[in-house]
Amino acid sequence: MECSLDNANSNVGKVLLIGVTGGTGRNVVKGFLERGVSNLQAITRKIDSTRPEVAKLINAGVSLVEGNLDEPSTLLSAFTGVSAVYCHALAPDTSKIDTREVERAKIVAQIAKDANIKHLVYNSAGGAERNTEISRIEQKYQVEQIFKQAGLPTTMLRACLFMEEFWKKYTRPSILKGRFSFAIQPEKPIHLIANQDMGRVAAYVIQNSNQYIGRDIELAGDVLTPIEMTAAFSQAQKTTVVYKETPAWMFLLLFRKELYDLIQWYRNQGYNADVKELRQEFPELLTTFSEFLEQTNWANPALTYKDL
């Protein structure tokens, strides 16, 4: 299926954004704005313009409303007059899984239903429907079911590995010095998606609700092996980068069992998004890994993850 890209300025009404004040969410907002969806409202626990992430939203023209996902009464005003909802996250991106995500989904589902939301788009996880036995992914699937069982008109965008992960402090400094260490086989394909593309596609899906309500889409903009990613790093930095496959069992020594299980899933199964088909369905909305490195000015050592 391919829809027209000519309706970027279509009136979709007010769109409520949930979970966009963190590290990955701010680039999602950029994607919405790029698609011409400017009537955006975001939930935050406290409107504090001294916080850089909050200030960036305000400067981008996003209206803010205070609300606590654990307290239903504080969310009612946030859903007033809202046409569509994009739920990027219901829990922080931490190393330890936050089980409150499920209860928050129940709260959001009920309030969204009461508010007669016309479309809810959820940032889920690639592989969610495949019984991965990975707790983080399984919990995303549980949230999907809560939204669907509530009778909400939904679209699930099941994200693959975010490209921004390689900007984090445990990965990028070593790559800039010429060594890319990753616990995946050198020739194993890895499906990748940029956060900004999540926003672009989510906005596009909301703009074309009739074609996308009820669909579940595993989303990636590129698929590369670690060796191919290493070549992309080398090209972006204009220096030689070498790949080093690190043993997965190291995560067990670091008491990171959940991460170990996820790495093993990447190694033995992994995502299966059809990137070629996705590029046909969402032309001009998906970024290749090399484009991402260029657009984010990867080679500049003065920049950090917070600058994205």
VENSULJO-V399377 format. One record per backbone hydrogen bond with DSSP energy under -1.0 kcal/mol. CO is the residue of the C=O (numbers start at 1). NH is the residue of the N-H. If there is no record, write none. Layout:
{{CO NH} {CO NH}}
//
This chain:
{{7 10} {14 83} {14 84} {15 41} {16 86} {17 43} {18 88} {18 89} {22 26} {25 29} {26 30} {27 31} {28 32} {29 33} {30 34} {31 35} {32 37} {33 36} {36 38} {38 40} {39 15} {40 63} {41 17} {42 65} {44 67} {46 48} {48 51} {51 55} {52 56} {53 57} {54 58} {55 59} {56 60} {57 62} {58 61} {63 42} {65 44} {68 71} {71 74} {72 75} {75 79} {79 82} {83 118} {84 16} {85 121} {86 18} {87 123} {92 94} {98 101} {99 102} {100 104} {101 105} {102 106} {103 107} {104 108} {105 109} {106 110} {107 111} {108 112} {109 113} {110 114} {111 115} {112 117} {113 116} {119 85} {120 155} {121 87} {122 124} {122 157} {124 159} {125 128} {127 130} {134 138} {135 139} {136 140} {137 141} {138 142} {139 143} {140 144} {141 145} {142 146} {143 147} {144 148} {145 149} {146 150} {147 152} {148 151} {153 120} {154 214} {155 122} {156 217} {157 124} {157 159} {158 219} {159 126} {161 193} {162 165} {163 166} {164 167} {165 168} {168 171} {168 172} {171 175} {172 176} {173 177} {174 179} {175 178} {178 242} {180 244} {182 246} {185 188} {186 227} {190 224} {191 161} {192 221} {192 222} {193 163} {194 198} {195 199} {196 200} {197 201} {198 202} {199 203} {200 204} {201 205} {202 206} {203 207} {204 208} {206 209} {208 211} {209 212} {209 213} {212 215} {215 156} {217 158} {219 160} {222 192} {224 190} {225 229} {226 230} {227 231} {228 232} {229 233} {230 234} {231 235} {232 236} {233 237} {234 238} {234 239} {242 180} {244 182} {247 250} {248 251} {249 253} {250 254} {251 256} {252 255} {256 260} {257 261} {258 262} {259 263} {260 264} {261 265} {262 266} {263 267} {264 268} {265 269} {273 275} {274 278} {275 279} {276 280} {277 281} {278 282} {282 285} {288 292} {289 293} {290 294} {291 295} {292 296} {293 298} {294 297} {297 300} {300 303} {304 307} {305 308}}
//
